[in-house]
Amino acid sequence: MSGLKLSKKKKELKSARVTVRLTPRSSRNRLSGWDGQSLKITLTAPPVEGEANKSLIKFLAKALALKAGDITIVSGISSRQKILEIIGLNQEELTEILNKMAAQERSS
């Protein structure tokens, strides 16, 4: 019986991936829009001892109304180009939210 509950939970888990082009040491934290298939994000944190990665996860978690633990850097831990996996949103939901955020940033 408990195996049935576990498999049901696994089916309910949603996840999505996004490629991010990160620019650290910026004047402010912001989502700058899309550059092809990559989401451009600028952060004030320096790229030292993982500070920019921590800041990226915190920034996106707040923007997406998720816990920081729901966001994982899958690839590019020491690179400006990163692939993030986000638990709790499917690909369509994530893309829709990020497009709205990018549009808001352009209009401000």
Residue pairs with C-beta under 8 A, 6 or more apart in sequence:
13 87
14 87
14 88
14 89
14 90
14 93
15 85
15 86
15 87
15 88
15 89
15 90
16 85
16 86
16 89
16 90
16 91
16 93
16 94
16 95
17 74
17 83
17 84
17 85
17 86
17 91
18 39
18 83
18 84
18 86
18 94
18 98
19 37
19 38
19 39
19 81
19 82
19 83
19 84
20 38
20 39
20 40
20 41
20 56
20 81
20 82
20 83
20 84
21 35
21 38
21 39
21 40
21 41
21 80
21 81
22 41
22 42
22 43
22 52
22 56
22 80
22 81
22 82
23 32
23 40
23 41
23 42
23 43
23 80
24 42
24 43
24 44
24 45
24 46
24 47
24 51
24 52
24 80
25 43
25 44
25 45
25 46
25 47
26 42
26 43
26 44
27 42
27 44
28 42
28 44
29 41
29 42
29 43
29 44
29 55
29 59
30 41
30 42
30 105
31 39
31 40
31 41
31 63
31 98
31 101
31 102
31 105
32 40
32 41
32 42
32 102
32 105
33 39
33 40
33 102
33 105
33 106
34 40
34 102
38 81
39 98
39 102
41 56
41 59
41 60
43 52
43 55
43 56
43 59
44 55
45 51
45 52
45 54
45 55
45 56
46 52
50 77
53 73
53 77
53 82
56 73
56 82
56 84
57 68
57 71
57 73
58 68
60 66
60 71
60 84
60 86
61 67
61 68
61 70
61 71
63 97
63 101
64 71
64 86
64 88
64 89
64 94
64 97
66 86
66 87
66 88
66 89
70 86
70 87
70 88
71 84
71 85
71 86
71 87
72 84
72 85
72 87
73 82
73 83
73 84
74 83
74 84
74 85
75 82
75 83
76 82
76 83
86 94
89 97
